C-alpha cells in the first residue's frame, strides 16, 4: 500500500478548489506530516495535534476513505 501522503498529493492544485485540495496544498507545506505512513491512527493523531490548517477532521476522514478504497481496488484511481 502506498503512503496516504502520496495519494493526497494528487489533489494539489495552484488554486484551492475544494476542501481536499486545500488539505493537500497545506499538507505539502507541512514538513512534519507523516509522509511514509499508511496507518490511519498515526496520520489522524498527527493532524489532530499539529494541523491547524485543517478546518475539520471530516475532510481527512473522507480523503482516507477514498484512499483505502482505491488501494484495495474498490474504486478506480481516477475517481475523487
Secondary structure, 3 states (H helix, E strand, C coil): CCCHHHHHHCCCCCCCCCHHHHHHHHHHHCCCCCCCCCCHHHHHHHHHHHCCCCCCHHHHHHHHHHHHHHHCCCCCCCCC
